[in-house]
């Protein structure tokens, strides 16, 4: 009997880590019967499509070359070799911080095949965790409806093109998403808020954009904690890899975009990539990029601040994350995992407000980011599975090839227009109450 209680207690703690129980009196999420019934079929369809893609492109679905680079970077911490002076795997350079190499070191202790399996399992669990925390932030009671929505959105997100490509390459984007979501969408106030942002930025610099957002939303303590945490990651890099840390921070390795790829590549789904593909040579667009990046970056941060003031922190986090990829010099398509919290926000708003505009936004998000098949090169099983609107080649490719950048701008404008016109606002626990505005938490 005691063993059964212990087992139940263990699984309860596991459930709480993903989807903590709400406080007494928490509202219940209402889900239409048709959506509950469609959920298992939708999840089965996604899994079936995943299996089909794996059969057609056995290598192209599970290449995980970037995981090999991370593992090789971690190995340099253990054997003392240089991190940035030469390619680590084939022609691929290490483009992350020395601190990132430190946290990748445990991967070097595992055989490559084992590391692939561990990475895949952990990444899928982190995706479920991030989705669950987004839903939990809304303050709902943990019941069947919420669990069904977590399963539905996590299952669909598994075949969002940025998530699918993250798994295909063995990337860390879902890890960064989970760290930031867990940090900024806290259920209770904490003196540690901001530490996740600092750690995520210490791994990859783009989350630094969350610090200005915290300052503009008057979350000064969290901003200070983020800065301190980020500085701490730099210090750890100097402790474990002093020469490489010096080269990275003072030799400006972090600013060498060419180490990532050709800036004009269609894989670069940022503003910089759009301009480089529009005008040749790419260097001619440098000044225009700086000016336009400031403008569209300011638009996104402004929309996020407005969302925060209206109590929509989930939307704000999604916007800032998307902004970071839009203004970055180089953003691969798989960097756009910030569509995941946006998808949760849109579906929740559609369910709770029943506004046609929110259902339109929900459809737009899911259609925009889903890994739709756009070609079947069965003759080349090692090719990357061609999926996602941004990979479509047609006369209007100036639109399709910059699809995520356009989606970011649409989301920012929609946020400003919708939140300023709508009377529906979030309560202090994140749940839509359709009443008068209240201070955001």
N, C-alpha and C positions, 0 to 999 in steps of 0.2 A: 504493500500500500504506500509506504514511504517512497519507494522507487518511482511509483506512478506519479506521486505528487512532485517529486524532484524533476521528473521528465516534463510534466506540465509546466512547472515553474521555469525550466530552461527555455521551453518554446515560447512561453509568455514573455520572457526577457528578450528573446530574439525578435518577437513581433513588436515589442515596444521600441526596440532600436530602429526598426524600419518605420513603424506607424504607431507612435505612442498613444496611449489611451487619452481621450480628451477629458477635460475637467467636467465636473457635474453640471448638468444643465446645458451642455453643448448641443447645438442644433444638429438635425439629421439631414443628410443629403438626399434629395428626392431624385430618383432616376427613372425615366420612363420605362415601362415594361418592355417596349420593343428594343430599347438599347440594352437592357439586361439580357434579353434573349439572344441578341445579336453578338454579344461580347465573346462567348466561347467560339462561335463560328469565325469571328474576325481574327481571334488569336490563332485558331487552327489554320486559317488561310495564310496568315503571315508566316507561321512555321513551315507550312507546306511550300510557300514560295522560297523560303530560305533553303529548304532541302533541294528544291528543283535547281536553284542557282548553284548550289554546291555540286550537284551532279553535272551540270553543264560546264561550270568553270571550277573544277576542283582545286586548282592552284589560285585562280583569280579571286576566289572568295576567302582564302585563308593564307595569304602571302606572308603577312606579319613581318615584313622586312624591317620596319621601324623598331619592332621589339628587339630584333637582333642588334640594332644600333644602340638601343638603351642598355642592353646586356653588355655589349662591348665597352660602352662608356663606364658602366659600373666596374668592369674588369680593370680599367685603368686606375681606379681608386685602390684596388687590391695589389696590382703589380707595379704601380708607379710610372706607367708609360704616359706620354703626352696625350692630352684630350683633344686638342684643336689643331695640331700641326699637320695631320695627315688624315685621310679617310679611315674610318674604323671598320666599315663593312662595304666591300666593293668600292664604289666611288662616293659613298655617302659620308658626309661629315657630321660630327656631333654639333648640334645647333643650340643646345640648351645650356643652362648655367652649370657651373661646377657643383653647386648644391644638388642639382638634379642627378648628376653622376653619382653623388654620394648615396642618394636614396635608391638608385638603380643597382647599387652594389650587390644586394642580396640575389638579384636575378643571375649574376655571374656565378653564383654557387650552385645553380640548378642546371641540369642538362637542358639543351635548347628545347627538346620536345616537351619536357616537363614544364619549362617556363611558359611555353605556348598554351598548354592546358590550364595552368594556374592563372595566367593572364586572362584568358577567355572567361573562366568562371568568375573571377573577381570583377571583371569589367561588367558582366551581365548583372551581378549582384549590386554593383555600384549604380547601375542604371535604374534598377528597381528601387534602390534606396533613395536616389534623387527624386524619382517620380513620387514615391510615397511621402517624402518630406514636403514636397510641393503641395500635395493634397492635404497633408496634416496641418500645414501652416494655415489653411482656411478655417481650422478650428472645429471640423466636423467630428461627431461621435464615430468611433471606430466600429462600424457595423458592416453588414454584407454589401450595402450599396457602395460604400467607400472602397472596400476591398475589390469589388468588381471594377470600379473605375481605375484603381491603381493597376489592376491586371490588364485592363483594356489599353490604357495609355502607355504602360511599359511595353506591352506586347507590340503595339503599333510603332512605338519609338524604336524598337529593335530593328525595324526596317525603314526608319528614317535614313536617308542617304548619308548624312554626316555620321550617324551612329554605326551604320553598316560598314562604311568605309573605315571608321576608327577600328572596328574589329578586324577588317580585312588587312589593314596595315600593322596592327598591333600598336596603335597610338594611345596617348594618355588623356585625350580630351574629355572622356567621361569621368575620369578621376578628378580632373580640375573642376568640372561641373559639379560633381558631388561635394567636393571640398567647399566651394563657394556657397552652394545652396544650403549645406549644413550650417555654415557660418552665419550667413545673412538672413536666413529664414528660420531663426530660432523661435521656439515656442515660448520660452521664458527669457527674460532679460539676463544677460550674463556679462561679467567684466571681461570675458575672453572674446567677445564679439570683435571681429576684425583679424583674429589670428589666422583663420583659414585663408582670408584674402592675401595676407602677407606670405603665407607658406606657398599658396598657389602661384603668386607672382615670383617667389623665389625659385620655383621650378621653371616657369615660363612667364616672360615679362608682361604679356598682354593683360592679365588680371589687375595690373597696377591702376588701370582706369577706374576701378571701383573705389579707389581712395578719393579722387575728386568728387565722385558721387556721394560718398559718405560725408565729405566736408560740406557740400552744397545742401545736403539734407540735414545739416547740423548734428550729425552723429560724430561729434568730435572725438570722443573717447575711442570709439571703434576705429576711426581713422588713425589715431595715434597708435593703437595696438597693431593695426595692419602695418604701419611704417616700421614699428619696432620689430615685428616678426620678420618683415622683409629684410631689414638690416641684419637680423640674426642669421638668416639663411646665407647672406653674403659672407658673414664672419665664419660660418661653418665651412663654406667653400674654401676660404683662405686657410683654415685649419687643416683640411684634408688634402687640398690640391692648391697649394700657395702659388706655384708658378702659373698654372692654368687660370687660377682666379685673377691673377694680375693681368694676364694676357686678355682675358675676357672683358674685364671691367675697364682697364686702362689702355688695352690695345685695340679696343672698339670692335672686338669680335662680335658682340651682340648687334652691331649695326650693319654687318655684312650680309645684305639680303641675298647676294649671289651664293652664299653657302647653303641657302634653302632651295633655290631654284631660279629659273629665268623669270623675271618679274612680269613679262608679257604672256607667260603661259596661261592657258585657259584654266588650269588648275588653281591659279591665283584668283580667288573670288573676293578680292578686296577692291576698294576704290582705286588703289595704285595699279592693280592688274587691269582694271577697266580702262584707265587712261593710257596705259602702256600698249594695250591692244588697239586703241583708237588712234594713237599718234606714234609715228616712228621718226627718230629713235626714241626709246622709252625715257632717256635722260632729258628730253625736251619737255617732259610733263612734270618735272620735279617741283617747280614752283606752283603750278596749277594744283598738283596733288596736295601740297602743304595747305594751300588756301581752302580748297574744297574739303579736305579732311577736317580742318577746323570747323567748317560750316556744318557738315553732316554729323560730325562728332558732337558739336554743340547742340544740334537738333535732337540727337538721341539722348544726350544727358538731360536736356531740358524736359523732354518727354518723360524720362525716368523720374526726375524730381517732381514733376506734376503728379505722376502715378503714386509716388511715395506720399505726397501730401494728401492724396485721396485715399490713402490706406491700401493701395495696390502694390505692395512690396514685391509680390511674385512677378508681376508685370515689369516692375522697375528693374529687378535683377536680370530678367530676360533681355530687356532693352539694353542695359549696360553691357552685358555679355556680347550681344550682337554688335553693338557699337565698337567694341574692342576688335572684333574681326573685320569690321568694315573699314576702319581707319588704319589698321596695321599695314605695314609695307607689303607683307606677304601673308595671305590667309588661304590655306588649302580648304577645299570644300568640307573636309571632315572637322575643321575647326568650328563649324557652325552648329555645334551641338546645343547651342542656346535656344534653338527652336523647341527643345523638349519642355522647359518650363513655360514657354509661350503657348505651347499646345495644351498644357494642363490648365493654364489661365483661361484660354479661349473656351475650352469645353466646359469648365466650371461656370463661366459667365453665361454661356448659352443655356446651361441647365437651370441656373438660378434666376436669371432675368427673363428668359424666353423671348428675348429680343431677336428679331430677324437679322439685325446687323451683326449680332454676336455669333449666330449660326453661320453667317457668311464668312466672318473672320475665321471661325473654326475650320470650315471647309477649305478656305484659302490656305491656312497654315498646313493642314495635313496633306492637301494636294501638292503644295509647293515643295514640300520637303521629303515626301515619300520616295522610296527608291523604285520608281516606275521603270520597267525594262524598256530600253530604247534601241536595242539591237541584240542579235544573237550570233556572235561569231563562234559557232560550235566547233569550227575547224581549228580553233586555237584555245584549248582548255586552260592554257596558262595565262590568257589575257584577263585583264580586269573586267569584271562584270559591268557592262555599260548600263548604268541605271541612274535615274534622276533627271529632272527637267534640264539642269544646267549642262548636261552632256549631249543635248539635242543639237544637231547641225542642220540648219535650214536657213532660208533667206532672212529670217528675222533673228539670227543668232546673236545680234547685239543685245537682244532681250534675254534669250535663253542662257547665253554664256555668262550673263551677269545677274542671274535669277536671284541669288541670295542677297546681293547688294540691293536690288530693287525691293525685295521682300522686307528688308530692314527699313528702308525709307517708307514703304507703305505702312508698316507697323508703327513707326514713330509718328507719322502724320495722323493715322487712325487714332492713336492714343490721345494726342492733343485735341483732336476734334471730338472724339467720343466722350472723354472724361470731362471736357468743359461743357458739353451739352447735356450729358446724362445726369439725372438726379440719383441714379443708383450708385451708391458708394459702399465701400467696405466698412464693416464694423472693426472694432479694435482687435478682434481675433481673426480678421481676414475674411469673414463670411459676409456675403452680400446681404444687406438688410433693406435696401430700397427706401431708406428713411433719410433724414437730414444728415448732412455731412458731420462726421465726428473726427476728432484728432486721430491721426494714424499712430500706430503704436511705435 
